[in-house]
Amino acid sequence: MGSTRAGGTPGGLGQFLVGFVLAVAGGRPLLMAGSAIVFVGVIAGLQAHFRLAGLFNALAMLVLLFGGIGLIARSLRAQGG
């Protein structure tokens, strides 16, 4: 039998760990891209059906929509400082 190092390879444990780190670092962009593709596919397949709403309901929806967008923007801005 030939001499092998830790991990059963001639490179040993250090080479294995470097390869493992590179594989994990390279897998992250693929995971993010795959998740984005799935998300876009789900959004593209949605069908929205609208019906008429009264003035009060329309105003309530707009206030809640823009309030939520404002809270998201405020939370993102707070991370910077």
Residue pairs with C-beta under 8 A, 6 or more apart in sequence:
2 10
4 10
5 11
5 12
5 13
6 12
6 13
6 16
7 13
7 16
9 15
9 16
53 61
